[in-house]
Amino acid sequence: MKYTVTLKTMLGDRHGTLEMEHLGRNAKGMLHILGNRTELHGSISENGKCCLEGVLKTLMTTKPFVAEGCMNDHRLSLLLRGQGESWAMTGVSVR
């Protein structure tokens, strides 16, 4: 499944894409945002609740995060939590 996503940051909205694969309860994917690619992995339940891990890369630093929220075939809503910071990410599927 591919989504167009918006990441809410202190410097404004950042746009990108997220491609996810679901293999049973396991999930993996690639986030393209901030000019970089970030691999994600974690789990997703049958009702769409998910917990994913990755490392957000910026020009200045890398920030490990855990993303929790929900996703389905139409949209996603995640909260990415890093060391003392958090960012909301929303998205809609691309068909």
C-alpha positions as CSV (number, residue, x, y, z in Angstrom):
1,M,0.0,0.0,0.0
2,K,1.3,3.5,-0.9
3,Y,0.3,6.7,0.9
4,T,1.0,10.3,0.4
5,V,1.9,11.7,3.9
6,T,2.2,14.9,5.8
7,L,4.5,15.2,8.7
8,K,3.8,18.1,11.1
9,T,7.0,19.7,12.3
10,M,7.9,22.9,14.2
11,L,9.1,24.3,10.8
12,G,5.9,23.5,9.1
13,D,4.3,20.6,7.2
14,R,6.7,18.2,5.3
15,H,5.3,16.1,2.5
16,G,6.4,12.7,1.3
17,T,5.3,9.1,0.6
18,L,5.1,5.9,2.6
19,E,5.1,2.4,1.1
20,M,4.1,-0.4,3.4
21,E,3.9,-4.2,3.1
22,H,1.8,-6.3,5.5
23,L,2.9,-9.9,6.0
24,G,0.4,-11.2,8.5
25,R,0.9,-9.1,11.7
26,N,4.4,-8.0,10.5
27,A,4.8,-4.8,8.6
28,K,7.7,-3.2,6.8
29,G,8.0,-0.2,4.6
30,M,9.9,2.8,3.3
31,L,9.2,6.4,4.2
32,H,10.4,9.0,1.7
33,I,10.5,12.4,3.5
34,L,12.8,15.3,4.3
35,G,14.9,14.3,1.2
36,N,15.7,10.9,2.7
37,R,14.5,7.3,2.8
38,T,13.8,5.6,6.1
39,E,13.1,1.9,6.6
40,L,10.2,1.1,8.9
41,H,9.4,-2.2,10.6
42,G,6.9,-3.3,13.2
43,S,3.5,-4.8,13.6
44,I,-0.1,-4.1,12.5
45,S,-3.2,-5.8,13.9
46,E,-6.3,-6.9,12.0
47,N,-8.2,-3.8,13.0
48,G,-5.3,-1.5,11.7
49,K,-3.6,-0.5,14.9
50,C,0.1,-0.4,14.3
51,C,3.5,0.1,16.0
52,L,6.4,0.9,13.8
53,E,10.1,1.7,14.4
54,G,12.5,3.7,12.2
55,V,15.0,6.5,12.2
56,L,14.0,9.9,10.9
57,K,17.0,11.5,8.9
58,T,17.4,15.2,8.5
59,L,20.2,17.3,7.1
60,M,21.6,17.8,10.6
61,T,20.8,14.6,12.6
62,T,19.2,11.2,12.8
63,K,16.3,10.7,15.2
64,P,15.1,7.2,16.2
65,F,11.4,7.0,16.7
66,V,8.5,4.7,17.4
67,A,5.3,5.4,15.5
68,E,1.9,4.3,16.9
69,G,-1.5,4.8,15.4
70,C,-3.7,3.2,12.8
71,M,-3.7,2.6,9.1
72,N,-6.1,1.0,6.6
73,D,-6.5,0.8,2.9
74,H,-7.7,4.4,2.7
75,R,-5.7,6.5,5.2
76,L,-3.2,6.5,8.1
77,S,-2.8,8.5,11.3
78,L,0.5,8.0,13.3
79,L,2.2,9.7,16.2
80,L,6.0,9.5,15.9
81,R,7.8,9.7,19.2
82,G,11.5,10.4,19.4
83,Q,13.8,11.4,22.3
84,G,11.8,14.2,23.9
85,E,10.0,15.1,20.6
86,S,6.9,13.9,18.8
87,W,5.5,14.5,15.3
88,A,2.0,13.8,13.9
89,M,1.8,12.1,10.5
90,T,-1.3,11.7,8.4
91,G,-1.8,10.3,5.0
92,V,-4.1,9.0,2.3
93,S,-3.7,6.0,0.0
94,V,-2.6,6.4,-3.5
95,R,-4.2,4.1,-6.0
